[in-house]
Amino acid sequence: MKARFSVGMSIMLLASALVFAGDGSWTGYITDSKCGVKAAHEGAEECTVKCMKAGAKLVFVDDADKKVYAIADQDKVTAHAGDHVTVKGSVEGDTLTVASVDMAPAKSK
């Protein structure tokens, strides 16, 4: 009986860890889908806004691994186009659902 309980609890803990694996906080740049990683630097704000106005979607480029994430709710990040930010939210596949956005310090070179 104890063994069954232990196995059951282990499975539940593993399943709950997998459910919450995508939640977190990331620092990077809000860029446009046309330029992506190429615009993930200081000084690219004007280009990002121009591309956004021309129809490109905003994306998030993670500082750590330069991975590009689509952003589910564009309205939450529009004011931060081209900015270096810290986002909190969840990731499912290659899509970031943003809960909050805060300015991050500029990256040192």
C-alpha positions in Angstrom: 0.0 0.0 0.0 2.8 2.4 0.9 4.5 1.6 -2.5 1.4 2.5 -4.4 1.0 5.7 -2.5 4.6 6.7 -3.1 4.4 5.9 -6.8 1.1 7.9 -7.1 2.6 10.9 -5.3 5.7 10.8 -7.5 3.6 10.8 -10.7 1.5 13.7 -9.4 4.5 15.7 -8.5 6.1 15.1 -11.9 2.9 16.0 -13.8 2.5 19.2 -11.8 6.1 20.2 -12.5 5.5 19.7 -16.3 2.4 21.8 -16.2 4.2 24.8 -14.7 7.5 24.3 -16.6 6.6 27.1 -19.0 6.0 29.8 -16.4 8.8 32.2 -15.7 10.7 35.4 -16.3 12.9 36.2 -19.2 15.1 39.2 -20.2 15.5 40.3 -23.8 14.4 42.6 -26.5 11.0 43.2 -28.1 11.7 43.3 -31.8 9.8 42.8 -35.0 9.2 39.5 -36.8 11.0 40.8 -39.9 14.3 41.5 -38.3 14.1 39.2 -35.2 17.5 38.6 -33.6 19.2 41.2 -35.9 17.2 44.0 -34.1 17.9 42.7 -30.6 20.2 45.5 -29.5 20.2 49.1 -28.2 19.4 51.6 -30.9 17.0 49.4 -32.9 13.8 51.0 -31.6 13.1 53.2 -34.6 13.5 50.3 -37.0 11.3 48.0 -34.9 8.5 50.6 -34.7 8.8 51.2 -38.5 8.5 47.5 -39.3 5.6 47.1 -36.8 3.7 49.9 -38.5 4.4 48.2 -41.8 2.6 45.1 -40.6 5.3 43.0 -38.9 4.4 41.4 -35.6 6.3 42.0 -32.4 8.4 39.1 -31.1 10.6 38.6 -28.0 14.3 37.7 -28.3 15.7 36.0 -25.2 19.1 37.4 -24.1 20.2 34.0 -22.8 19.9 31.9 -26.0 18.8 34.4 -28.7 15.6 32.3 -29.1 12.8 34.2 -30.8 9.3 33.8 -29.3 6.0 34.9 -30.9 4.0 37.1 -28.6 0.4 36.0 -28.0 -1.0 39.4 -26.9 0.6 42.2 -29.0 -1.2 45.0 -27.1 0.8 44.2 -23.9 4.1 44.9 -25.6 3.4 47.6 -28.2 4.6 50.4 -25.9 7.9 48.5 -25.5 8.8 48.0 -29.2 12.6 47.9 -29.4 13.1 48.0 -25.7 15.3 45.8 -23.5 12.7 44.3 -21.1 12.0 41.6 -18.5 8.8 39.8 -19.2 6.9 37.5 -16.9 4.5 34.9 -18.3 4.3 31.5 -19.8 5.7 29.8 -22.8 4.0 27.1 -24.8 6.0 25.9 -27.8 7.4 29.0 -29.4 4.7 31.4 -28.2 5.1 33.7 -25.2 2.0 34.7 -23.3 2.9 37.9 -21.4 1.6 38.6 -17.9 3.8 41.7 -17.3 6.6 43.7 -18.9 9.2 45.8 -17.1 12.1 47.8 -18.5 15.5 46.0 -18.0 18.9 47.8 -17.8 20.7 48.1 -21.0 23.0 45.3 -21.8 26.7 46.0 -21.4 28.9 45.3 -24.3 
